[in-house]
Amino acid sequence: MDNWTYISNFFEYEDQVRKIIYTTNPIEGMHRQIRKIIKSEGAFSSEQALIKLMLYLIIKDIAKKWTMPIHNWGLTISQLYIRFGKRLKLERGF
């Protein structure tokens, strides 16, 4: 019951905000793509050097594919702005 105060805050958000907070699909997709690519090995000075380079290149490539906007983002950001006000930094165009 010690964590109830933290968990109960989660339920104060609207459904759209809660969905963005708890969804893991984008992270799981990124991990799946990383695992698929780093299975191959090449001529690197060490395994750590291979991993560092591969992770950098993979994340850079994955970021290019993130073009789909968040569903109902305007409604979600409005709700967050009402809740957090000036603490929420918004870019121009919103």
C-alpha positions in Angstrom: 0.0 0.0 0.0 3.0 2.3 0.3 3.0 2.9 -3.5 -0.7 3.5 -3.8 -0.2 7.3 -3.8 2.1 7.0 -6.8 -0.2 4.6 -8.7 -3.4 6.5 -7.9 -1.9 9.6 -9.6 -1.8 7.6 -12.8 -5.6 7.3 -12.8 -6.1 11.1 -12.6 -5.1 11.3 -16.2 -7.5 10.9 -19.1 -7.5 7.7 -21.1 -5.4 9.1 -23.9 -2.7 10.3 -21.6 -2.6 7.0 -19.7 -2.2 5.1 -23.0 0.9 7.2 -23.9 2.4 6.7 -20.4 2.0 2.9 -20.2 2.4 1.8 -23.9 5.7 0.0 -24.6 5.1 -0.9 -28.3 7.6 1.6 -29.7 10.3 0.5 -27.3 9.6 -3.2 -27.9 9.8 -2.5 -31.7 13.1 -0.8 -31.3 14.5 -3.7 -29.2 13.3 -6.2 -31.8 15.1 -4.3 -34.6 18.3 -4.0 -32.6 18.3 -7.8 -31.8 17.7 -8.6 -35.5 20.7 -6.5 -36.7 23.3 -7.2 -34.0 23.1 -11.0 -34.6 25.8 -10.6 -37.2 29.4 -10.0 -36.3 32.2 -8.4 -38.3 35.9 -7.4 -37.8 35.9 -5.1 -34.8 38.5 -4.5 -32.2 36.2 -5.9 -29.5 32.7 -7.0 -29.0 32.0 -3.8 -27.1 33.2 -1.7 -30.1 30.8 -3.7 -32.3 27.9 -3.2 -29.9 28.5 0.6 -29.6 28.7 1.2 -33.3 25.7 -1.1 -34.1 23.5 0.5 -31.5 24.3 4.0 -32.7 23.6 3.1 -36.3 20.5 1.1 -35.5 18.9 3.8 -33.4 19.7 6.4 -36.1 18.0 4.2 -38.7 15.0 3.4 -36.5 14.5 7.1 -35.8 14.0 7.7 -39.5 11.0 5.3 -39.5 9.2 7.1 -36.6 6.9 9.2 -38.7 3.5 8.2 -37.4 2.1 10.8 -35.1 0.6 9.8 -31.7 -3.1 9.2 -31.9 -5.2 12.2 -30.6 -1.9 14.1 -29.7 -3.7 17.5 -29.7 -6.2 16.3 -27.1 -3.5 14.7 -25.1 -1.1 17.7 -25.1 -4.0 19.9 -24.1 -4.8 17.8 -21.1 -1.2 17.8 -20.1 -1.0 21.6 -20.5 -4.0 22.0 -18.3 -2.4 19.8 -15.6 1.1 21.1 -15.8 0.8 24.6 -17.3 4.0 26.5 -17.7 6.1 23.5 -16.7 5.2 21.9 -20.0 7.4 23.4 -22.8 5.5 23.5 -26.1 7.1 24.1 -29.5 5.6 26.7 -31.8 2.8 25.5 -34.0 0.7 23.9 -31.2 
